[in-house]
Amino acid sequence: MHSEIRLDWGVLGHEEIVHALARRLASARIAHAYLFTGPHGIGKTTLARKLAQALLCTRTPRPCGECSTCQRIARDRHPDVQVIEGVPVGYKFDDKVPPPRLNDSERRILKIDQVRALQHTLAHAPFEGRWKVIILRRFEEANEEAANAFLKTLEEPPRHTRLILTARDASLLLPTITSRCQVWTLRPLPLARVETALIQNYGVAPESARVLAHLSAGRLGWAVQASAQPTLLEARARHLDALTTALAEGHAERLSRAEALARQSEDVPALLETWLGWWRDVIWMQLGDDSRITNIDRYTTLREYATRFTREQVHSTLKTIRATARYVTQNVNTRLALEVLLLNLPRTSVV
């Protein structure tokens, strides 16, 4: 039985989790539901697809990665494997296909209509394989109705079904859902490993790979995406430039800036995430551990901020940004939330 499952699934990193899952599958200890947790871009969905391949692959040892089944799962084209995630706010289900995510921070909602459609799908036997495998990405986006409806499926799952959930953190889900899943937490990879993978596997230039590895904070998926989409790094540069400028502005200018930022509300979550990373780097600088900073391409400015601002100011700023990020996801008026944030930022100059 052990010879039927490969220990190497072709996943970069997370070997301990892959090996543990492989051993369980080899001994026929297949859970009805799995939950993979970790930051966006760390590889949760990649691992979920690999698990689906291991469950349905038609060759041995599994997953081979080469058969028609494995290839179709990798491309989200297999009839027995379905990937579901939240839809944009205001999305109408008579639309054919939800648009792709704008960025990792875009607010989406997994709705009860999607769960009901899933339950209808699960009522039927698999088309080809032994299992129907459902991957529910970012389940923390499920609203209360959807989560409660899905709980019924978790409590009485069809025998031919295997469910794989992903989420940033298990604490963001209902405890009753988490308790019914086998939970695996994916950790960031060492930066040197991300850098090497970018160079050797994705053809990224060494200097760019070094910067991307640090910016990724160990999230290989994010680093690969950023290497292929320059707009991600361009947006980050705009967000950091906006912060630098805002710190030197007076109250009236900051209020105007809040109004301008609120008009591009789809960019606000990514902006706040970038600002959080920046101020965390300032803290590391103040603690004397600059090996842990992510924004290494702005090292000089980080060092300047670490000496200019007190630790209390930096902690207070981090707290305010986190609160603002939370408000934005709770339908609080975005402009008002940004006004409070900007007016509470420390100043780099005295007006």
N, C-alpha and C positions, 0 to 999 in steps of 0.2 A: 504493500500500500504506500509506503514512504517513497518508493521510486517513482510514483505517479505524479508527485508534486515537486517542482523545482524550488530550491531555496533562493535562487537568484531570479527575481522577476523583472530585471532591467530597470529598476528604480534607482536613481542616484540619491544615496542617503537613506536614512530610516531602515538600515539593514536589520536591526534588532526586531522591529515590528514586523517586517516582511518575513523574517525567519520564523517568528512566533506564529504568525498567521499560517504560513506554509505547513508548519508542524501540526497545527490544529486541523487543517484541511486534510492532511495526509492520514490522520487518525480518525477522520470522519466526525470531528467535533466542530460542526458548522453551526454557528449561531444564526438565529433567525433575523437578528438586527445588529448592525455595527454602527458605531459613532466614532468618526475621526475628527479630532479637534486640533486646532493650531492656528497661527496667524494666516491671513490671506496670502496666497502665493507660496505657501510652504510645501504644497504637493498633496493635499488631501484628496482632491478630485482625481489626480493622477493615480494615487494609490487605490482609490475606489474602483477605477476602471481596471486596474491590474487584478484586483480581487475578483471582479466580474469575469475577467478572462480566465483566472484560475478555476473558477466555478464552472465555466461553460466550454472551455477549450476542448477540441475534439481529438487532440493528439496527446501523447505522453512523452516526456513529463510535461505537466501543465504548470503555468501557461507557456505555450511555445512562442507566442507573439507573431507567428507567421501564417497560421491557418486562416481560412476565410472567417471563422468565428472571431478570432483575436483581432484580425484586421478591421472587421466591421464594428466591433466594440470600441476600438481605438478611435474610429471616425464617428461614433454615435449613430451607427446605421444598423445595428442588430435589432431584430424585432422583439427579442426577449429582454433587452436592456434599455431602460429609459432613464434619462437624466432630466430632473425637474428642479427648477429654481424659481425664486420670486419674480414677479412682473413689476414693471414701473408703476409708480403711483398714478392712478387715473387710467390705467390700462383697461380696455374693454375687450372682453373675451370673444367678441365677434371678429376681432382682428385675427389674422392668420398666424403670424409668428411674432413674439415679443422682440423688440429691437435688442441688439447686443448691449452689454453694460458699457456705460460711458467710462467708468473707472471702478477700482476696487471699493471706493467709498460711496458709490451711488446707492441711494436708498431704494430698496425694493421690498415688495410684500409677497409672501407666499400665502395665497388665499384659499378659502374653503372650497371654492369651485374647482381648484386644482386638485385638492385632496379627494373630492367626490369623484372627479374624473379618474384619479388613480385607483380608487376603490372599485370602480366599474371595470377598469383594466385588469385588476388582480382577481376578479371573479372568474376570469377565463384561464384555461390552462396555457402553458407555454407553447409557442409556435414550433420551436425546433429543439431546444435543449431541455435539460432536466429542471432548470429553475427559470423563474422570472426574476430579474435583478433590477431593483429600483434604486437609483442614486438621487438623493434629495440634497442638493447643494445649499449651504448656508441656511440651515434650518432655523437659525436664530431669527431669520426674517419672517417666519410664520406668525401670522396674527393669532389672537387668542382662539378664534373660531376654528381656524385651520389646525392649530396644535391639538385642540381638544378632539376634533374629528379624527385626526391621524392617530391619536392615542388608542382609539377603538381598534384600528388596524394592527397596532403594535400588540395589543392585548390578545387578539385572536387572529394572528396572521395566517393566510392560506398556506397549506403545507408546501406548495410549489414555489413559494416566494422567499426571497432574501432581500432585506432592506439595508441600505447603506446611507447613513446620514453624515453630513459634514457641518461643522460649526466652529466659530472662532474659539468658543469656550463652552464647556458643558454647563457652567453656571447660568448661561443665557437661555437655557432650555428648561421646560418644566421638569422638575425632579422625577415625576412619574414617567416621563419619556426617557430620560437618561438612565433610569434604573432598569429599563427593559432592553437596553442596548449593551453590547460588549464595547467598552470605551477604550480607544487607543489615542494617545496624545503625541502628535508629531512635534519634534523640537527643531529649532533652527540648526542649520549645518554650520560647521566651522567656516569662517570666512575664506580661509585658504582653499578649502575644498570647493566652495562656490566659484572662486576665482579660477581655479584649475579647470573646473567643468566648463566654464564659459569659454576658455581658451581652446581646450582640447575637443569639446563636443559641439560647440556652437560657433567657432571661428572668430571669437571676439578678440580684438587687439589687446595685448597685455595691460597697457595703462588703463584702457577703458574697463577691462575686466576687473582691475583692482578697485576702481571707483565704484563700479556697479556692485561688486561683492560687499563693500562697506555699506552702500546705500540700501542694499537688500536686507541687511541685518540677519543674514543666514537663510533668506527665503529664495531658493534657487528659481522657483517658478516666476517670482517677480523679476529677478535679475534677467532671466531669459526674455521675458516680455518686454522689459525696458530696453534690452539690446536690440530688439526688433522693431520697437516703436519709439522713435526719438521724441514723439510728442509727449510721452510721459515725463522725460527729463526736462523738456522745455516747459511743461506746466509746473514742475517742481521749481525750476529757476524763477519763474514768474511769482510763485507763491513766496519764495524766500526774499525776492526783491521787494515785494509788497510789504512784507514784515519789516525789513530794514528801513524802508521809507516811512512806514507808519510810526515807528519808534521815534522818529525825529519830528513828527507832526504835532501841531496843537490840537485842541479840542475840536474846533470847527472843521479842520481838515479831516480829522478822524471820523467825525460824523458823516461827512461827505463820502469818505471811503467806505464806510459801512453800507451806505445807500447803494454805492456802485457795486460792491461785492454781492449784496442781496439780489441785485438784478440778474446775477449769474448764479443762482442758487444751486444749480447742478454741480458747480465747481467747489462749493463751500466745504463739503465733507473732506475732499482731497486736500484742500488748503489747510484745514484744521489738523489733519493727520500730519502734514508736512511741518506745520508749526510745532506740534507736539514733539516730533523727532528732533527738531532744532533745539528746543529748550532742554530736552533730555541730554543732548550732547553738551550743552552749556554746563549742566550739572556734573557730567563726567569730567569735564575740564576742571571745574572747581574742586573736584575730589582728587585731581591729579592722576586720573586714569584715562588719558587720551587714546589709549589703545582700543577703547570701546566706542568711540564716536563713529557715527555713520556718515556725516557730511564732511568727509575728509577733503573734498575739493574746496571747502571754505574754511579751512583750518585757521587762517589768520584772523578772520572775523570772529570765529568762535572763541579764540583766545582773548580777543578784545572784550567780548561780552562777558566772559568769565571773570574778568577783572573789573569791568565797569559796574556790573550789577551785583547786589548782595545775594547770598543764597536764599534769603527769605523772599526777595523779589522774584527770583526764578521759580521757587516752589509755588508762590502765589499765582504766577502767570500760568504755570502748568495746570494748576487746579482750575483756573478760570477757563482755559482752553478745553479741558476735559468736560467741564460743565456745559460749555457752549456746544460741543459736539453732541452731548446727550440731548440738549434742548432741540437741536436741529432735527434729530430723529423722532422727536415727540410732537412735531407739528407746532412748536412754539414759533411765533413770528420771527423769521430769520433776520430781518433787519434790526429788530430790537435786541436780539441776542448778540448780533455782531457789534452793535453800538456799545453794549455793556462790556463786551470783551475788549474792544479797541480803546475805550476810555480808561480801562484798567491796566492797559499795558504800561510798562515802565518807559521812561523817556531817555533818549540818548543825547538830548540837548535841552536847554532851558530857554523857554520863550518869555 
